[in-house]
Amino acid sequence: SNLSRVTKRNYFASYDMKANIGIFNIITLLYMILVVYTFGKSMYTHISCHRGHSAMLLSPFLRP
């Protein structure tokens, strides 16, 4: 009975760790999306300010 108690505790510990890693991955993914979106928007604004022609060419890719 002692062995099953230890196994159960280990299982729950590893489950908690997996859950935390999942949450961390979601947060990281959201952060990356935010960074890419912000960077893309600033690049789009920068390009359209300086060169209207290339901005017209790139707008389908960078438009949010």
C-alpha positions as CSV (number, residue, x, y, z in Angstrom):
1,S,0.0,0.0,0.0
2,N,3.0,2.3,0.7
3,L,4.3,1.8,-2.9
4,S,0.9,2.7,-4.5
5,R,0.8,5.9,-2.4
6,V,4.3,6.9,-3.7
7,T,3.3,6.1,-7.3
8,K,0.1,8.1,-7.0
9,R,2.0,11.1,-5.6
10,N,4.6,10.9,-8.4
11,Y,1.8,10.7,-11.0
12,F,0.1,13.8,-9.6
13,A,3.4,15.7,-9.4
14,S,4.2,15.0,-13.0
15,Y,0.6,15.9,-14.0
16,D,0.9,19.3,-12.3
17,M,4.2,19.9,-14.1
18,K,2.6,19.1,-17.5
19,A,-0.3,21.4,-16.7
20,N,2.1,24.2,-15.8
21,I,4.2,23.7,-19.0
22,G,1.0,23.8,-21.0
23,I,0.0,27.1,-19.5
24,F,3.5,28.5,-20.0
25,N,3.4,27.4,-23.7
26,I,0.1,29.2,-24.2
27,I,1.5,32.4,-22.6
28,T,4.6,32.2,-24.7
29,L,2.6,31.6,-27.9
30,L,0.4,34.6,-27.2
31,Y,3.4,36.7,-26.4
32,M,5.1,35.7,-29.7
33,I,1.9,36.4,-31.7
34,L,1.7,39.9,-30.0
35,V,5.4,40.6,-30.8
36,V,5.1,39.5,-34.4
37,Y,1.8,41.4,-34.9
38,T,3.3,44.6,-33.4
39,F,6.5,44.2,-35.4
40,G,4.6,43.6,-38.6
41,K,2.4,46.7,-38.0
42,S,5.4,48.9,-37.3
43,M,7.2,47.6,-40.3
44,Y,4.2,48.2,-42.5
45,T,3.8,51.8,-41.2
46,H,7.6,52.4,-41.6
47,I,7.6,51.1,-45.2
48,S,4.4,52.9,-46.2
49,C,5.8,56.2,-44.8
50,H,9.0,55.9,-46.8
51,R,8.2,54.0,-50.0
52,G,4.5,54.0,-51.1
53,H,5.1,51.6,-54.0
54,S,6.8,48.8,-52.0
55,A,4.1,49.2,-49.3
56,M,1.4,48.6,-52.0
57,L,3.3,45.4,-53.0
58,L,3.7,44.2,-49.4
59,S,0.3,45.2,-48.0
60,P,-1.4,41.9,-48.7
61,F,1.2,40.1,-46.5
62,L,1.4,42.7,-43.7
63,R,-2.2,43.9,-43.4
64,P,-3.6,42.8,-40.1
